[in-house]
Structures are given as C-alpha cells and as structure tokens.
C-alpha cells in the first residue's frame, strides 16, 4: 500500500489510516484493558493486605494520621511487591509497543508475543530511561548553576531571569524527546536496535511533530476528563447505595466493608478497565505520529516510491 506523505495533518490522523487485517483497534483496546487490570490484580493480591491494614489504621488513628514509623513500615513491606511487579510492567510495555508498531510499520494484525522485536524494544526502552535521566540531570544542573550565578550577581532580581531559562530548558527537553520519538518504529522497521538514528527520520519535522503531539495531548485530555466524569458518577452511585456510606455511621470497619464490598470492587474494576482500554487507544494514536515519520524517513529507501499526499 502507498505511504502517506509526512505532514502535520497526516501525522495527526495516521492512527486512523493504518492498513492490515481488520479489528485491530478493538482487539488492542480489549487486550490493553484486560492486561492492565491483570497487572493491578497481581499488585493488589500481593499488597492488598498491607494497604487495607494501613487504611484501617488511618481511619482509627486520631485525626486520621498514622505515625511516621507505621507509614515507613508499610512502605517497607511494599518494596518487594514493587520489585516483583516491575518486570510485569516492563513486559507489558514491550509486548503492546511491539503490537502497535508492527501494525503501523508492517501492516500486521493484532498479536501479543515475545520475539526479537520485543527484545530490541526492551533495549530501546532502557535507552529511553537513560535519556530521560540524563536530560533531567543536565537541565537541573545547568539551571542550578545559572541560578546560583544570577543570585550572586543580581540577588532576588535574578529569579525573574530564571523563568525564560527554565522555559528554554523545557523546550530543549521536548526537542530531544520529539526528535528521538521515531526510535521504536525504526527499530521494528529495520529489525535492529535503533535510537540516535531517529534524528534522521525527524529532521526538519520537529514543529509538525511537536504540534501534532500537542493537539493529540489536548484531545486525549478532553476525552479522559469526560470519561472520568461519567465513570466517576457511576462508581459514586454504586458506593452510595451502601447503607454504611449513605447513613454516615462513622464506623471505620463498616466504611472499610463498604469500600471493599463486591459491588464497589466490581464497579471499580469495570471503571479501571474502561479507562485503561481508552488509554491504550490514546497510546496507539499517539504512536502514529512518529511511526509516519519512520515510514517516510528520507534516508530509508524501501517503499519511498509509493509515497502520496
């Protein structure tokens, strides 16, 4: 199939113009929602007892505040749980990132698997993590040095000069992230680990990609906000049907039983599933922007003769 020419409009709408077997979006959203609920379920299964004990202690403590020692003890008990669930989170990202990028780059149908694609994306994810840490430290250190120098020379007036510098730091951070954003798509495209070469695919396209990301983020925020209001009203209604909450008994045990009643948990699970499924669709649409940049990379010869506006 012909590849759409890269432009702001094409990048923004690329998610809706993918080719390949039908039914991808609903399968992706369903699997994303179920997998997210499953990961949360594993976490709650391992940590639910400690969390409920802490909530119960908070409800019974004077002023609703537990001691620092109890809070630290609870957090300490959750460390092994987080260490166990981190691999699940990593596995979650690589399999779904692999699925959506194969759709964009190779026009494949929906599939979740562990293959060479996922292994290479795992390395790309590590490179992203190191990049974020490096960028954050670089911006923070540079701004701290400049702030110290300005403060020594100008006193409080130097604080006002830090505002444009801080904005410049954020813009620089965004520039690097946007320019590197095609890395995952290029890794799937070339079947090899690709990261800094993503600068080639995004060369001369920063502003188109940047504003496409901004518009996509605004749309995602509005959709998420409306959905939260609707689903929040649903779960609130389910909770208010419980006598302990409606009557305001103030009994901590009764309130805990109401919050963790089957009806409330089922509704909360449904809400979390729907929100996660929509988040998966947003992630898919978001990834379409750098995917089109990778497919129309002027340095990539395959398929370039079939580009159309």
Backbone bond lengths (Angstrom), bond angles and torsions (degrees), N, CA, C in turn:
res aa  C-N    CA-C-N  psi(-1)  N-CA   C-N-CA  omega(-1)  CA-C   N-CA-C  phi
1 X - - - 1.464 - - 1.528 110.24 -
2 X 1.352 117.77 145.51 1.459 121.04 177.89 1.527 111.43 -61.98
3 X 1.324 116.19 150.59 1.458 122.18 179.14 1.517 108.72 -100.03
4 X 1.312 117.57 133.45 1.451 121.43 -179.37 1.524 109.97 -69.13
5 X 1.321 116.26 141.08 1.465 121.55 177.09 1.521 109.71 -65.03
6 X 1.330 116.14 144.29 1.460 118.56 -179.06 1.517 110.31 -74.29
7 X 1.328 115.45 128.07 1.457 123.21 174.01 1.520 107.14 -157.22
8 X 1.312 116.83 169.45 1.462 120.99 179.61 1.528 110.59 -58.48
9 X 1.329 117.06 -49.02 1.463 121.08 -178.24 1.517 112.29 -65.33
10 X 1.331 117.06 -43.87 1.461 120.38 -179.97 1.520 111.64 -65.50
11 X 1.339 116.36 -38.28 1.464 119.68 178.75 1.521 110.81 -65.28
12 X 1.330 116.04 -42.05 1.464 120.50 -178.01 1.527 111.84 -66.26
13 X 1.317 117.36 -33.93 1.466 121.08 -176.12 1.521 113.58 -103.67
14 X 1.324 117.10 7.93 1.464 119.58 -174.77 1.527 112.43 -61.17
15 X 1.326 117.34 -30.61 1.464 120.97 -178.93 1.523 112.11 -60.29
16 X 1.340 116.31 -29.00 1.467 119.83 -177.51 1.519 112.41 -94.10
17 X 1.326 117.75 3.24 1.465 120.65 -176.96 1.529 111.69 -121.64
18 X 1.326 116.52 26.63 1.460 119.78 178.55 1.525 110.15 -78.28
19 X 1.320 115.21 152.09 1.456 121.74 178.33 1.528 109.27 -103.88
20 X 1.334 115.87 174.22 1.455 119.96 176.68 1.513 111.72 117.57
21 X 1.353 117.39 -178.26 1.464 121.84 -179.81 1.518 111.83 -56.07
22 X 1.331 115.71 145.68 1.451 120.36 -177.77 1.523 113.11 -73.38
23 X 1.331 114.59 169.01 1.461 121.14 176.35 1.510 115.45 81.27
24 X 1.332 117.79 9.94 1.460 119.01 -175.37 1.522 111.59 -64.58
25 X 1.331 117.21 -47.91 1.456 119.83 -172.27 1.521 112.97 -61.16
26 X 1.349 117.31 -46.14 1.455 118.00 -177.64 1.528 111.30 -70.55
27 X 1.323 117.21 -33.28 1.466 120.25 176.49 1.530 110.47 -67.32
28 X 1.325 115.51 -42.76 1.467 120.01 179.52 1.524 110.11 -63.13
29 X 1.324 117.35 -47.84 1.463 121.13 -178.44 1.527 110.74 -62.89
30 X 1.343 117.29 -43.99 1.460 120.99 -179.72 1.527 110.75 -62.35
31 X 1.335 116.78 -47.47 1.467 120.52 -179.64 1.523 111.06 -65.43
32 X 1.329 117.41 -39.80 1.459 121.49 -179.83 1.528 110.26 -63.01
33 X 1.330 116.48 -45.30 1.458 120.08 179.64 1.515 111.99 -64.44
34 X 1.341 117.23 -45.54 1.464 120.67 -179.39 1.527 111.39 -65.17
35 X 1.337 116.79 -41.08 1.462 120.00 -179.90 1.527 111.04 -65.66
36 X 1.332 116.88 -38.96 1.463 120.20 178.79 1.525 110.76 -64.38
37 X 1.336 116.44 -43.42 1.462 120.30 177.55 1.528 110.26 -63.19
38 X 1.334 116.59 -38.64 1.467 120.22 179.60 1.525 111.30 -63.80
39 X 1.339 117.15 -43.91 1.470 120.61 178.40 1.527 110.39 -62.66
40 X 1.343 115.88 -42.76 1.463 119.37 177.33 1.525 110.32 -63.48
41 X 1.338 116.40 -39.65 1.456 120.02 179.18 1.513 112.33 -61.43
42 X 1.331 116.78 -41.06 1.466 120.52 177.24 1.527 110.40 -62.70
43 X 1.338 115.67 -43.61 1.465 119.38 179.42 1.526 111.10 -62.11
44 X 1.339 117.64 -45.67 1.458 120.60 -179.31 1.523 111.58 -67.82
45 X 1.325 116.41 -34.23 1.455 119.63 178.02 1.527 110.89 -62.53
46 X 1.328 115.08 -38.33 1.462 120.02 -178.58 1.525 112.62 -83.21
47 X 1.331 116.09 -33.03 1.472 119.48 -172.32 1.517 113.40 -115.18
48 X 1.334 117.60 -3.48 1.463 119.83 -174.46 1.514 113.55 -59.21
49 X 1.345 116.86 -40.62 1.460 119.69 -179.03 1.511 112.21 -61.46
50 X 1.339 116.58 -45.37 1.467 120.44 -179.91 1.520 111.39 -65.68
51 X 1.335 116.55 -39.39 1.467 119.85 -179.44 1.523 110.94 -66.63
52 X 1.357 117.09 -45.13 1.464 120.13 179.97 1.520 110.93 -63.81
53 X 1.333 117.18 -38.18 1.456 120.30 177.85 1.527 110.98 -63.47
54 X 1.326 116.45 -40.64 1.466 120.41 179.49 1.526 110.53 -66.91
55 X 1.339 116.84 -43.12 1.473 120.09 178.82 1.518 110.62 -62.66
56 X 1.336 116.29 -41.97 1.461 120.29 178.90 1.517 110.82 -63.48
57 X 1.322 117.39 -42.16 1.460 121.04 178.36 1.525 110.83 -63.95
58 X 1.343 116.41 -39.15 1.466 120.03 179.59 1.519 110.62 -65.06
59 X 1.337 116.18 -39.01 1.470 119.47 -179.31 1.524 111.75 -67.32
60 X 1.328 117.25 -31.53 1.454 120.94 -177.38 1.527 112.86 -91.00
61 X 1.335 117.60 -18.30 1.457 120.95 -177.43 1.532 110.93 -72.07
62 X 1.317 117.93 148.42 1.478 120.84 176.87 1.523 110.90 -59.55
63 X 1.314 115.94 126.36 1.453 120.53 -179.59 1.515 113.59 75.04
64 X 1.323 117.22 4.46 1.464 120.84 178.84 1.513 113.72 72.65
65 X 1.338 117.42 19.85 1.463 120.99 -177.65 1.523 109.88 -123.77
66 X 1.323 115.96 126.47 1.462 120.36 177.71 1.527 109.05 -90.05
67 X 1.315 115.49 166.49 1.463 120.30 -179.16 1.519 110.71 -70.28
68 X 1.332 115.16 158.23 1.465 120.30 177.80 1.518 111.35 -60.14
69 X 1.329 116.48 -35.96 1.453 120.09 -179.66 1.529 111.40 -63.18
70 X 1.330 116.27 -43.00 1.461 120.27 179.59 1.518 110.96 -66.98
71 X 1.342 116.73 -39.11 1.458 120.44 179.06 1.521 110.86 -64.20
72 X 1.337 116.14 -43.64 1.469 119.99 178.89 1.525 111.35 -65.92
73 X 1.329 116.63 -37.69 1.457 119.95 178.49 1.530 111.01 -63.26
74 X 1.348 115.92 -41.59 1.454 119.77 178.76 1.519 111.11 -65.15
75 X 1.332 116.70 -44.17 1.468 120.21 178.60 1.520 111.07 -62.87
76 X 1.332 116.59 -39.22 1.448 120.09 178.40 1.516 112.35 -62.86
77 X 1.331 116.87 -36.59 1.462 120.15 179.29 1.521 112.20 -70.00
78 X 1.351 116.70 -19.12 1.466 120.22 -178.73 1.530 112.85 -90.11
79 X 1.347 116.77 -12.99 1.470 119.42 -178.54 1.521 112.43 -57.40
80 X 1.350 119.45 -48.56 1.477 118.58 178.06 1.523 113.07 -60.69
81 X 1.342 116.51 -32.57 1.467 120.15 179.45 1.527 110.22 -66.01
82 X 1.324 115.92 -44.94 1.461 119.52 177.95 1.523 110.91 -62.31
83 X 1.317 116.71 -39.90 1.465 119.83 179.67 1.523 111.15 -64.50
84 X 1.329 117.11 -32.30 1.457 120.89 179.20 1.527 112.12 -77.23
85 X 1.333 116.94 -32.59 1.461 120.05 -176.71 1.528 113.15 -87.41
86 X 1.333 118.55 -17.54 1.464 120.67 177.72 1.526 111.89 -58.24
87 X 1.354 119.60 -45.51 1.471 118.66 176.77 1.525 112.93 -59.70
88 X 1.342 116.80 -34.92 1.461 119.61 177.01 1.521 110.98 -64.05
89 X 1.332 116.56 -41.70 1.462 120.74 179.24 1.526 111.05 -63.88
90 X 1.335 116.27 -40.79 1.466 120.24 178.52 1.517 110.74 -65.05
91 X 1.338 116.04 -45.52 1.460 120.61 177.86 1.520 110.83 -60.27
92 X 1.322 116.26 -40.15 1.466 121.91 178.63 1.524 110.20 -57.60
93 X 1.338 116.10 -48.11 1.464 119.53 -176.20 1.522 111.75 -64.70
94 X 1.330 116.90 -46.90 1.460 118.66 -173.00 1.530 111.63 -67.88
95 X 1.336 118.58 -37.54 1.464 118.95 -177.15 1.527 111.27 -72.32
96 X 1.334 117.97 -37.45 1.461 119.52 179.81 1.528 111.27 -78.21
97 X 1.326 116.82 -33.81 1.467 119.43 174.90 1.532 109.66 -65.33
98 X 1.318 116.43 -40.34 1.462 119.64 177.14 1.521 112.08 -62.98
99 X 1.329 116.67 -40.98 1.468 120.56 -179.20 1.520 111.52 -63.57
100 X 1.334 117.32 -46.93 1.465 118.89 -176.21 1.527 111.91 -72.62
101 X 1.330 117.29 -34.31 1.461 118.88 179.60 1.532 111.47 -71.98
102 X 1.325 118.08 -34.21 1.471 119.48 175.09 1.520 110.35 -64.78
103 X 1.319 116.66 -33.62 1.465 120.32 176.52 1.519 110.73 -64.33
104 X 1.327 116.35 -49.00 1.451 120.71 -177.56 1.530 112.40 -68.51
105 X 1.307 116.74 -43.61 1.470 120.61 -170.85 1.516 112.53 -88.10
106 X 1.341 117.68 -39.62 1.462 120.65 -174.04 1.525 113.63 -113.14
107 X 1.333 116.94 1.94 1.474 121.35 179.96 1.525 112.04 59.89
108 X 1.333 117.45 33.62 1.457 120.90 -179.65 1.517 111.43 -86.20
109 X 1.341 115.54 158.10 1.447 120.95 173.93 1.515 111.39 -75.46
110 X 1.330 116.07 179.15 1.460 120.93 -175.47 1.524 110.74 -72.66
111 X 1.321 115.66 131.70 1.462 121.18 174.12 1.516 108.96 -159.52
112 X 1.325 116.13 138.72 1.460 122.25 173.83 1.521 107.23 -111.65
113 X 1.326 116.00 124.60 1.452 118.79 -178.29 1.527 109.86 -157.01
114 X 1.320 113.95 167.09 1.458 121.37 173.83 1.521 107.16 -109.59
115 X 1.319 116.07 113.07 1.462 120.94 -177.02 1.520 108.90 -144.87
116 X 1.326 115.85 -169.38 1.450 119.64 177.11 1.518 112.04 -60.42
117 X 1.342 116.90 -33.89 1.467 120.57 177.96 1.526 110.61 -57.31
118 X 1.329 115.43 -48.26 1.460 120.05 -177.14 1.527 111.05 -67.51
119 X 1.330 117.38 -36.95 1.458 120.10 176.98 1.514 112.03 -61.66
120 X 1.322 115.63 -43.39 1.476 119.23 178.91 1.527 111.14 -68.18
121 X 1.338 117.29 -38.28 1.460 120.01 178.03 1.531 111.56 -66.37
122 X 1.315 116.52 -31.30 1.467 120.30 176.09 1.528 110.02 -59.97
123 X 1.319 117.02 -43.90 1.464 121.00 178.41 1.529 109.87 -65.16
124 X 1.332 116.87 -41.90 1.469 120.58 177.86 1.531 110.08 -59.96
125 X 1.340 116.59 -40.57 1.459 119.96 177.71 1.514 112.11 -62.00
126 X 1.330 117.24 -40.12 1.466 120.57 176.39 1.522 111.36 -63.90
127 X 1.330 116.17 -39.51 1.466 119.71 177.98 1.528 110.89 -65.24
128 X 1.335 116.79 -37.28 1.458 120.58 175.70 1.534 110.16 -62.07
129 X 1.333 116.49 -44.23 1.461 120.19 -179.40 1.523 110.43 -60.50
130 X 1.326 116.75 -46.39 1.463 120.41 179.08 1.527 111.28 -63.70
131 X 1.337 116.46 -36.77 1.465 120.31 178.75 1.509 111.47 -64.84
132 X 1.340 116.81 -45.40 1.468 120.55 179.16 1.530 110.78 -61.10
133 X 1.325 115.76 -44.39 1.471 119.01 179.47 1.529 110.50 -63.24
134 X 1.335 116.53 -44.65 1.455 120.65 179.82 1.517 112.58 -63.06
135 X 1.332 116.49 -44.59 1.461 120.15 179.46 1.522 111.18 -63.36
136 X 1.328 115.79 -44.60 1.467 119.30 -179.55 1.528 111.10 -60.46
137 X 1.335 115.96 -46.79 1.464 119.43 -179.36 1.527 111.23 -65.10
138 X 1.342 115.99 -40.51 1.464 119.12 -178.63 1.521 110.98 -63.63
139 X 1.334 116.16 -47.81 1.466 119.95 -179.55 1.521 110.25 -63.94
140 X 1.343 116.68 -44.94 1.466 120.09 -177.77 1.523 111.34 -63.61
141 X 1.342 117.23 -43.11 1.466 120.19 -178.52 1.525 111.40 -67.04
142 X 1.337 117.06 -44.93 1.460 120.76 -179.77 1.527 110.66 -62.33
143 X 1.338 116.83 -45.33 1.463 119.71 179.92 1.521 111.19 -65.31
144 X 1.324 117.31 -36.74 1.465 119.95 179.00 1.526 111.00 -65.33
145 X 1.333 116.60 -41.52 1.468 120.39 178.67 1.523 110.65 -64.23
146 X 1.343 116.05 -45.95 1.464 119.69 -179.76 1.527 110.60 -64.80
147 X 1.350 116.63 -41.01 1.470 119.95 179.70 1.520 110.82 -62.08
148 X 1.337 116.31 -40.91 1.457 119.26 178.29 1.515 112.21 -63.91
149 X 1.336 116.48 -41.40 1.462 120.36 -179.92 1.529 111.15 -67.17
150 X 1.332 116.32 -44.33 1.466 119.94 179.98 1.520 111.02 -66.13
151 X 1.350 115.30 -39.06 1.459 118.34 178.78 1.518 112.06 -63.69
152 X 1.328 116.13 -37.77 1.466 119.89 -179.82 1.527 111.52 -69.51
153 X 1.355 116.64 -34.46 1.465 120.16 -176.62 1.528 112.96 -87.21
154 X 1.342 115.68 -39.64 1.463 119.13 -171.08 1.521 114.25 -115.70
155 X 1.310 116.98 -7.22 1.460 119.45 -178.44 1.521 111.38 71.20
156 X 1.346 116.23 -140.10 1.464 120.55 -177.67 1.525 112.33 -64.09
157 X 1.323 117.15 -26.45 1.470 119.88 -179.82 1.527 111.11 -62.97
158 X 1.328 115.93 -26.36 1.458 119.11 -180.00 1.515 113.15 -66.25
159 X 1.348 116.44 -22.47 1.461 119.90 179.58 1.522 110.95 -61.89
160 X 1.349 116.17 -39.68 1.460 119.93 -178.39 1.532 111.47 -66.57
161 X 1.314 116.70 -30.77 1.463 119.59 178.12 1.522 111.84 -72.46
162 X 1.329 116.47 -18.03 1.458 119.99 179.79 1.524 112.16 -74.27
163 X 1.336 117.38 -21.47 1.467 119.82 -176.98 1.528 111.49 -61.85
164 X 1.359 119.46 -53.68 1.473 117.96 177.69 1.520 112.83 -63.72
165 X 1.340 117.41 -31.35 1.464 119.72 178.42 1.527 110.99 -67.85
166 X 1.341 116.18 -39.37 1.460 120.08 177.46 1.526 110.41 -64.47
167 X 1.344 116.20 -40.42 1.473 120.24 177.44 1.522 110.00 -62.92
168 X 1.332 115.70 -41.17 1.468 120.08 178.25 1.526 110.65 -62.16
169 X 1.333 116.50 -38.12 1.462 119.90 177.81 1.514 112.19 -63.84
170 X 1.338 116.50 -41.56 1.473 121.24 178.08 1.528 110.49 -64.98
171 X 1.337 116.52 -42.34 1.468 120.33 179.01 1.528 110.27 -63.70
172 X 1.334 116.61 -41.61 1.461 119.80 177.71 1.516 112.02 -62.60
173 X 1.317 116.29 -40.49 1.463 121.87 176.67 1.530 109.49 -60.37
174 X 1.340 116.30 -47.97 1.470 120.89 -179.62 1.519 111.28 -63.36
175 X 1.335 117.10 -37.22 1.469 120.50 -179.51 1.519 110.75 -60.86
176 X 1.322 116.81 -45.64 1.467 120.37 -179.78 1.527 110.39 -64.69
177 X 1.331 117.09 -44.92 1.469 120.91 -176.91 1.525 110.84 -63.79
178 X 1.340 117.04 -44.41 1.465 120.17 179.99 1.518 110.60 -65.54
179 X 1.315 117.05 -43.42 1.462 120.05 -178.26 1.535 112.16 -64.79
180 X 1.334 116.87 -31.17 1.460 120.45 179.52 1.532 113.33 -89.73
181 X 1.314 117.39 -6.34 1.468 120.97 -172.73 1.531 114.80 -58.93
182 X 1.346 121.57 -28.86 1.472 119.11 178.53 1.528 114.63 -74.18
183 X 1.334 118.79 4.07 1.465 121.34 -172.60 1.527 112.67 -58.19
184 X 1.331 117.79 -46.48 1.467 119.77 -178.55 1.521 111.27 -64.01
185 X 1.323 116.43 -44.68 1.470 120.11 -179.75 1.526 110.91 -62.75
186 X 1.325 117.06 -40.35 1.463 120.47 179.83 1.530 111.16 -69.18
187 X 1.339 116.51 -32.56 1.461 120.19 176.91 1.525 110.73 -64.29
188 X 1.325 117.09 -42.11 1.467 121.03 176.36 1.528 110.29 -69.67
189 X 1.315 116.58 -39.19 1.469 121.30 -178.95 1.515 111.99 -62.16
190 X 1.329 116.37 -46.37 1.462 120.85 -173.74 1.520 113.87 -94.80
191 X 1.347 115.51 -6.32 1.470 120.64 -177.23 1.531 111.98 56.20
192 X 1.308 116.06 36.87 1.463 122.18 173.83 1.524 108.00 -152.18
193 X 1.340 115.55 156.42 1.460 119.91 -177.87 1.515 109.60 -65.68
194 X 1.319 115.85 122.68 1.465 122.07 -178.62 1.520 108.71 -131.30
195 X 1.324 116.74 131.46 1.464 119.61 178.56 1.525 111.30 -138.35
196 X 1.331 117.90 -74.63 1.460 119.33 -176.91 1.529 112.20 -66.22
197 X 1.336 117.82 -22.02 1.463 120.06 177.26 1.518 111.81 -66.10
198 X 1.348 116.73 -13.05 1.463 119.90 177.81 1.525 111.38 -61.78
199 X 1.327 117.00 -22.73 1.467 119.84 176.32 1.525 110.77 -59.10
200 X 1.329 117.90 -30.64 1.465 121.11 180.00 1.522 110.75 -67.63
201 X 1.344 116.78 -43.85 1.463 120.64 -177.32 1.520 112.01 -68.86
202 X 1.332 117.83 -29.20 1.463 120.92 -177.73 1.519 113.21 -99.14
203 X 1.327 117.54 4.40 1.460 120.92 -178.88 1.527 110.79 -62.16
204 X 1.331 116.64 128.77 1.461 121.72 179.98 1.516 114.16 74.76
205 X 1.350 117.45 8.56 1.460 121.16 -176.02 1.525 112.58 -124.20
206 X 1.323 116.07 9.94 1.463 118.73 -173.57 1.515 112.20 -57.08
207 X 1.325 117.69 -51.76 1.458 119.36 -174.12 1.519 112.31 -66.98
208 X 1.332 117.20 -37.14 1.465 119.57 176.31 1.523 110.60 -62.27
209 X 1.336 116.02 -45.31 1.458 119.95 179.91 1.524 111.05 -68.98
210 X 1.329 116.50 -41.61 1.458 120.81 -178.06 1.526 110.96 -59.73
211 X 1.330 117.80 -49.46 1.457 120.25 -178.47 1.530 111.71 -71.57
212 X 1.332 116.94 -29.20 1.464 118.96 174.08 1.528 109.92 -64.59
213 X 1.338 116.75 -42.26 1.464 120.83 176.19 1.534 110.85 -62.63
214 X 1.334 117.04 -41.34 1.461 120.79 -179.42 1.528 110.53 -62.36
215 X 1.335 116.66 -48.44 1.471 120.11 179.50 1.517 110.34 -62.19
216 X 1.334 116.67 -42.29 1.454 120.41 179.16 1.525 110.75 -61.84
217 X 1.337 116.97 -39.99 1.457 120.77 179.69 1.529 111.06 -65.88
218 X 1.326 117.08 -39.37 1.468 120.40 178.82 1.531 110.53 -64.99
219 X 1.332 116.13 -44.82 1.466 120.29 178.01 1.527 110.59 -60.90
220 X 1.338 116.09 -44.54 1.461 120.66 -179.81 1.524 110.65 -62.65
221 X 1.331 117.07 -39.57 1.461 120.51 179.76 1.529 111.01 -64.18
222 X 1.324 116.81 -43.80 1.465 120.39 -179.37 1.524 110.58 -64.79
223 X 1.333 116.27 -45.90 1.463 120.06 179.29 1.524 110.73 -60.70
224 X 1.332 116.82 -45.31 1.462 120.90 -179.09 1.521 111.16 -64.73
225 X 1.337 117.41 -39.70 1.459 120.95 -179.12 1.525 110.91 -64.57
226 X 1.328 116.75 -46.74 1.473 120.71 179.30 1.522 110.22 -61.84
227 X 1.328 116.04 -43.66 1.463 120.13 -179.44 1.522 110.97 -64.94
228 X 1.326 117.47 -39.95 1.457 120.80 178.42 1.522 111.31 -62.42
229 X 1.324 117.02 -40.57 1.465 120.40 179.07 1.524 111.12 -63.29
230 X 1.332 115.70 -43.84 1.472 119.81 -178.91 1.526 111.19 -66.93
231 X 1.337 115.75 -50.08 1.455 119.78 -177.11 1.527 111.61 -71.90
232 X 1.343 116.90 -31.82 1.460 119.88 176.17 1.522 111.25 -63.77
233 X 1.323 116.46 -38.76 1.464 120.28 176.98 1.528 110.38 -65.02
234 X 1.333 116.75 -36.72 1.466 120.50 179.68 1.520 111.39 -65.38
235 X 1.335 117.14 -48.21 1.459 119.68 -178.54 1.527 110.72 -70.54
236 X 1.348 116.89 -32.92 1.451 119.63 175.65 1.517 111.38 -63.78
237 X 1.345 115.92 -39.95 1.455 120.14 177.37 1.513 111.82 -64.53
238 X 1.335 116.50 -39.28 1.465 119.74 178.75 1.523 111.23 -64.47
239 X 1.329 116.86 -39.15 1.457 120.33 -179.95 1.520 111.82 -70.48
240 X 1.317 116.83 -35.87 1.457 120.01 -176.56 1.522 113.02 -72.04
241 X 1.321 117.21 -13.45 1.465 119.29 176.54 1.522 111.40 -77.10
242 X 1.327 116.83 -11.08 1.459 120.08 179.63 1.524 109.97 -80.84
243 X 1.331 118.64 127.47 1.479 121.35 -177.19 1.520 113.70 -57.52
244 X 1.345 117.54 -35.76 1.468 119.84 -177.74 1.516 111.38 -62.51
245 X 1.328 116.80 -34.01 1.463 120.49 -179.77 1.524 110.13 -83.39
246 X 1.328 116.93 -41.39 1.470 120.63 -178.26 1.521 111.32 -64.19
247 X 1.332 116.24 -39.81 1.462 119.51 -176.21 1.519 112.89 -85.81
248 X 1.340 117.10 -12.34 1.462 120.07 179.22 1.507 112.74 58.70
249 X 1.345 116.48 50.83 1.463 120.82 -175.66 1.524 112.88 -64.40
250 X 1.330 117.16 -28.58 1.455 120.14 -177.89 1.517 113.45 77.95
251 X 1.312 117.46 0.85 1.457 121.33 178.24 1.525 108.78 -77.89
252 X 1.339 118.89 115.62 1.475 120.34 -177.02 1.522 112.95 -57.44
253 X 1.325 117.54 -40.83 1.456 120.38 -178.87 1.521 111.04 -65.83
254 X 1.331 116.32 -39.95 1.458 119.92 178.62 1.526 111.17 -67.01
255 X 1.333 116.46 -38.93 1.458 120.53 178.41 1.525 110.75 -65.95
256 X 1.342 116.83 -40.99 1.457 120.50 178.41 1.523 110.46 -63.41
257 X 1.323 115.43 -42.51 1.458 119.46 179.29 1.526 110.72 -62.80
258 X 1.349 115.99 -36.29 1.465 119.66 179.32 1.521 111.22 -69.22
259 X 1.322 115.85 -43.59 1.468 120.08 -178.43 1.521 112.19 -65.85
260 X 1.331 116.22 -32.39 1.461 120.09 -177.39 1.530 112.04 -109.22
261 X 1.327 116.15 24.77 1.466 120.15 176.56 1.526 109.76 -71.74
262 X 1.334 118.19 155.07 1.468 120.73 -178.96 1.527 113.45 -54.62
263 X 1.345 117.15 -42.73 1.470 119.51 -177.50 1.524 111.29 -64.45
264 X 1.343 115.95 -41.71 1.459 119.51 179.19 1.523 111.00 -67.25
265 X 1.336 117.33 -42.23 1.456 120.90 -179.46 1.523 111.51 -66.01
266 X 1.333 117.17 -39.82 1.469 120.20 178.35 1.520 110.25 -63.91
267 X 1.329 117.26 -44.60 1.458 120.19 179.05 1.522 110.88 -65.38
268 X 1.332 116.93 -40.73 1.461 120.13 178.39 1.525 110.69 -63.86
269 X 1.334 116.36 -40.49 1.455 120.01 177.39 1.514 112.42 -63.41
270 X 1.332 115.78 -40.38 1.470 119.92 178.22 1.521 110.99 -64.33
271 X 1.325 116.31 -44.49 1.465 120.99 179.21 1.530 110.29 -61.44
272 X 1.323 116.14 -44.53 1.462 120.26 -179.93 1.525 111.03 -63.84
273 X 1.335 116.49 -38.68 1.462 120.49 177.94 1.526 111.22 -63.19
274 X 1.324 117.23 -46.91 1.462 120.85 -178.81 1.528 110.47 -63.92
275 X 1.326 116.74 -45.34 1.456 120.17 179.34 1.532 110.83 -61.30
276 X 1.321 116.42 -39.69 1.464 120.47 -179.42 1.525 110.98 -68.67
277 X 1.339 116.61 -40.90 1.461 119.97 178.98 1.524 110.86 -62.10
278 X 1.331 116.53 -41.88 1.462 120.29 177.95 1.522 109.89 -66.45
279 X 1.324 117.06 -39.29 1.468 120.38 176.61 1.519 110.86 -60.47
280 X 1.333 116.65 -37.70 1.458 120.02 176.84 1.519 111.88 -62.78
281 X 1.325 116.87 -41.55 1.462 120.41 177.76 1.523 111.13 -65.85
282 X 1.330 116.55 -38.41 1.466 120.03 176.93 1.528 110.23 -63.31
283 X 1.332 116.15 -42.33 1.455 119.99 178.68 1.522 110.65 -62.34
284 X 1.330 116.57 -40.40 1.462 120.63 178.57 1.528 110.69 -62.44
285 X 1.345 116.47 -46.91 1.464 120.21 179.85 1.523 110.86 -63.76
286 X 1.309 117.21 -40.42 1.463 122.80 179.36 1.524 110.83 -59.56
287 X 1.337 116.29 -42.59 1.461 120.99 -177.47 1.521 112.76 -69.63
288 X 1.331 117.81 -15.90 1.459 120.26 -179.84 1.518 113.32 -66.31
289 X 1.328 116.63 -27.33 1.468 120.35 -178.43 1.526 111.23 -65.75
290 X 1.349 119.21 -56.92 1.472 118.39 178.29 1.524 112.72 -69.86
291 X 1.337 117.43 -24.77 1.468 119.16 179.08 1.529 110.52 -64.52
292 X 1.338 117.07 -41.07 1.461 119.51 177.88 1.524 110.43 -65.92
293 X 1.333 117.20 -36.40 1.471 120.04 177.05 1.524 110.13 -61.82
294 X 1.338 116.92 -40.10 1.463 120.38 179.41 1.522 111.24 -67.66
295 X 1.327 116.90 -38.32 1.469 120.34 -177.52 1.525 112.03 -73.96
296 X 1.324 116.81 -23.63 1.473 120.60 179.49 1.524 111.22 -109.60
297 X 1.318 116.79 21.29 1.458 122.20 177.71 1.524 109.24 -58.23
298 X 1.339 118.52 119.30 1.469 120.08 -178.43 1.525 113.21 -63.12
299 X 1.326 117.26 -17.15 1.462 120.48 179.27 1.529 112.29 -90.73
300 X 1.332 116.35 -0.08 1.458 121.09 179.64 1.526 108.20 -105.72
301 X 1.312 118.08 120.53 1.466 121.38 -172.81 1.518 113.17 -83.91
302 X 1.350 118.74 -27.99 1.470 120.63 -174.81 1.516 110.69 -67.17
303 X 1.309 115.90 124.89 1.466 121.82 174.50 1.507 115.43 80.28
304 X 1.338 118.92 1.72 1.450 119.91 -175.78 1.537 113.05 -69.22
305 X 1.309 116.92 -23.40 1.477 118.70 -179.93 1.520 111.57 -71.79
306 X 1.332 117.21 -14.88 1.446 120.23 -175.14 1.519 113.03 -104.28
307 X 1.322 118.11 21.47 1.457 121.29 179.67 1.524 110.19 -78.22
308 X 1.355 116.40 135.38 1.461 119.63 176.13 1.518 109.14 -136.54
309 X 1.326 115.72 161.72 1.458 120.62 -175.95 1.510 111.91 -76.06
